[in-house]
Amino acid sequence: MSRLKRTDRPYDIVLFGATGFVGTLTAEYLAAHAPEGLRWAIAGRDEEKLRRLRERLGVADLGLLRADVADPASLRALAEHARVVATTVGPYVRHGEELVAACADTGADYVDLTGEPEFVDLMYVRHDARARETGARLVHACGFDSAPHDLGVYFTVRQLPQGVPLTVDGFVTADAAFSGGTFASALGQFARGRQMAAAARERGRHEPRLVGRRATAPVGAPRFAPEVGAWALPLPTIDPQIVRRSAKALERYGPDFRYRHYAAVRRLPVAVGGVAAVGTLVAAAQLPPARRWLSERLKPGEGPSAQKRARSWFSLRFVGEGGGRRVYTEVAGGDPGYDETAKMFAEGALSLACDDLPPTAGQVTTVEAMGDALTERLIRAGIRFRVAAIR
Ligand SMILES: NC(=O)c1ccc[n+]([C@@H]2O[C@H](COP(=O)([O-])OP(=O)(O)OC[C@H]3O[C@@H](n4cnc5c(N)ncnc54)[C@H](OP(=O)(O)O)[C@@H]3O)[C@@H](O)[C@H]2O)c1
């Protein structure tokens, strides 16, 4: 708790987008779990909605800030009022940049829920250097994308010998539903393949090369994976990119590290059906009328019910190898998209605000910024990290 005392800013954490679907779950989590003395505030564009939320949360002295992404001065003020800004206002590629810029410029730490590689790459190109100057930590993807994958691979690596080449394969299984906000972000991404590739190339031109070590995340081929007893389909989410960045940043991943990321599906027809469904969605997202029709199926602010969420779960299995050892690990929990995302996001913000962390600045992954501390927090909060077997 030592960092809580060293500040002249009015709030330790400001939660922006607090009235949205994940925002509300995150506010409820903070209301229930914030340590005594934490000064936090909810922020958003609609003051009336914020007041109603504050009333429902019943937290004495909860701050309330009005800010709109269309009003850069309000975002600047928000960043100046906070040590840590946590934002759920997405799709980030559309709504996110001004706030990242404000945090980088004012030295506020920043954490979000994006799963959009284009946004993360552009923010690196445009704001990493300024954030390094001011000391701001810019942590993207601190929800189910990508905290449990990033922390799970790190947990696996730490079970393996040091100083030798390592490989880790990750296998994702989950049973869950989407919110309107996630659906909108996914549709937007599917329609922006060219922009995503261009942003990745631009990042490549700016990023320093890794010297004397290798860290890769190639797309694996579909295969039956006997090590997990399931069909493994390559999963092109942002997760492998984040894992690779952590591996580039930390020596502990060894001189030559490789990560491959898969969805694990028990039955072949389900695997084939899943690929076909995603393919259809990606194709439909290219056509504006189809995209509009799809986005109206699930509106912003809507999401799975508490009952549906209570039945949802995720399991990430990792198989790590190196130095003559093979290790099987698992990270598992409840509803990945919302309840657990709100937990990971809130704990990430709390960790940045409260924990003694390694000194970092600029765009950093969850592992770089707060790997050990956040893993401990998530374990205490009920997310399971376990070593299933070592051979
Ligand atoms: N990383 C992960 O695993 C993960 C998991 C879940 C969600 N997500 C992402 O998190 C984001 C939020 O999802 P959600 O389901 O909570 O979406 P949502 O319910 O639509 O919430 C979006 C929030 O953004 C606010 N907002 C929209 N336009 C704004 C503006 N001009 N100025 C200020 N605030 C504005 C909304 O305010 P109002 O309340 O006033 O409408 C709302 O609070 C999405 O990008 C989604 O993809 C990521």
The ligand as an SDF file (V2000), in Angstrom:
LIG
                    3D

 48 52  0  0  0  0  0  0  0  0999 V2000
  -10.2060   -7.9190  -23.0510 N   0  0  0  0  0  0  0  0  0  0  0  0
  -11.3010   -8.6360  -22.9110 C   0  0  0  0  0  0  0  0  0  0  0  0
  -11.2300   -9.8110  -22.6940 O   0  0  0  0  0  0  0  0  0  0  0  0
  -12.6390   -7.9660  -22.9890 C   0  0  0  0  0  0  0  0  0  0  0  0
  -13.7420   -8.5410  -22.3930 C   0  0  0  0  0  0  0  0  0  0  0  0
  -14.9420   -7.8540  -22.4330 C   0  0  0  0  0  0  0  0  0  0  0  0
  -15.0280   -6.6250  -23.1070 C   0  0  0  0  0  0  0  0  0  0  0  0
  -13.9240   -6.1320  -23.7020 N   0  0  0  0  0  0  0  0  0  0  0  0
  -13.9580   -4.8230  -24.4050 C   0  0  0  0  0  0  0  0  0  0  0  0
  -14.3420   -3.8330  -23.4700 O   0  0  0  0  0  0  0  0  0  0  0  0
  -15.0400   -2.7940  -24.1340 C   0  0  0  0  0  0  0  0  0  0  0  0
  -16.3430   -2.5080  -23.3900 C   0  0  0  0  0  0  0  0  0  0  0  0
  -17.2260   -3.6090  -23.5080 O   0  0  0  0  0  0  0  0  0  0  0  0
  -18.7070   -3.4970  -22.9170 P   0  0  0  0  0  0  0  0  0  0  0  0
  -19.3710   -4.7740  -23.2200 O   0  0  0  0  0  0  0  0  0  0  0  0
  -18.6510   -3.0240  -21.5250 O   0  0  0  0  0  0  0  0  0  0  0  0
  -19.2870   -2.3330  -23.8690 O   0  0  0  0  0  0  0  0  0  0  0  0
  -20.4510   -1.3010  -23.5510 P   0  0  0  0  0  0  0  0  0  0  0  0
  -21.4300   -1.8850  -22.6040 O   0  0  0  0  0  0  0  0  0  0  0  0
  -20.9290   -0.8390  -24.9040 O   0  0  0  0  0  0  0  0  0  0  0  0
  -19.6950   -0.0990  -22.7910 O   0  0  0  0  0  0  0  0  0  0  0  0
  -18.9690    0.8940  -23.4760 C   0  0  0  0  0  0  0  0  0  0  0  0
  -18.7430    2.0810  -22.5510 C   0  0  0  0  0  0  0  0  0  0  0  0
  -18.1660    3.1220  -23.3450 O   0  0  0  0  0  0  0  0  0  0  0  0
  -18.8760    4.3220  -23.0680 C   0  0  0  0  0  0  0  0  0  0  0  0
  -18.8080    5.2420  -24.2010 N   0  0  0  0  0  0  0  0  0  0  0  0
  -19.1850    5.0360  -25.4800 C   0  0  0  0  0  0  0  0  0  0  0  0
  -18.9790    6.1630  -26.1920 N   0  0  0  0  0  0  0  0  0  0  0  0
  -18.4650    7.0810  -25.3390 C   0  0  0  0  0  0  0  0  0  0  0  0
  -18.0670    8.4330  -25.4570 C   0  0  0  0  0  0  0  0  0  0  0  0
  -18.2050    9.1190  -26.6170 N   0  0  0  0  0  0  0  0  0  0  0  0
  -17.5440    9.0740  -24.3800 N   0  0  0  0  0  0  0  0  0  0  0  0
  -17.4530    8.4480  -23.1960 C   0  0  0  0  0  0  0  0  0  0  0  0
  -17.8530    7.1640  -23.0100 N   0  0  0  0  0  0  0  0  0  0  0  0
  -18.3550    6.5000  -24.0720 C   0  0  0  0  0  0  0  0  0  0  0  0
  -20.3030    3.8880  -22.8020 C   0  0  0  0  0  0  0  0  0  0  0  0
  -20.9730    4.9220  -22.0910 O   0  0  0  0  0  0  0  0  0  0  0  0
  -22.5620    4.8880  -21.7810 P   0  0  0  0  0  0  0  0  0  0  0  0
  -22.7150    3.9630  -20.5950 O   0  0  0  0  0  0  0  0  0  0  0  0
  -22.8830    6.3000  -21.4610 O   0  0  0  0  0  0  0  0  0  0  0  0
  -23.2450    4.3500  -23.0090 O   0  0  0  0  0  0  0  0  0  0  0  0
  -20.0350    2.6580  -21.9530 C   0  0  0  0  0  0  0  0  0  0  0  0
  -19.7810    3.0460  -20.6190 O   0  0  0  0  0  0  0  0  0  0  0  0
  -15.2380   -3.2710  -25.5900 C   0  0  0  0  0  0  0  0  0  0  0  0
  -14.2770   -2.6600  -26.4060 O   0  0  0  0  0  0  0  0  0  0  0  0
  -15.0020   -4.7690  -25.5040 C   0  0  0  0  0  0  0  0  0  0  0  0
  -14.5150   -5.3120  -26.7080 O   0  0  0  0  0  0  0  0  0  0  0  0
  -12.7420   -6.7670  -23.6620 C   0  0  0  0  0  0  0  0  0  0  0  0
  1  2  1  0
  2  3  2  0
  2  4  1  0
  4  5  1  0
  4 48  2  0
  5  6  2  0
  6  7  1  0
  7  8  2  0
  8  9  1  0
  8 48  1  0
  9 10  1  0
  9 46  1  0
 10 11  1  0
 11 12  1  0
 11 44  1  0
 12 13  1  0
 13 14  1  0
 14 15  2  0
 14 16  1  0
 14 17  1  0
 17 18  1  0
 18 19  2  0
 18 20  1  0
 18 21  1  0
 21 22  1  0
 22 23  1  0
 23 24  1  0
 23 42  1  0
 24 25  1  0
 25 26  1  0
 25 36  1  0
 26 27  1  0
 26 35  1  0
 27 28  2  0
 28 29  1  0
 29 30  1  0
 29 35  2  0
 30 31  1  0
 30 32  2  0
 32 33  1  0
 33 34  2  0
 34 35  1  0
 36 37  1  0
 36 42  1  0
 37 38  1  0
 38 39  2  0
 38 40  1  0
 38 41  1  0
 42 43  1  0
 44 45  1  0
 44 46  1  0
 46 47  1  0
M  CHG  2   8   1  16  -1
M  END
$$$$
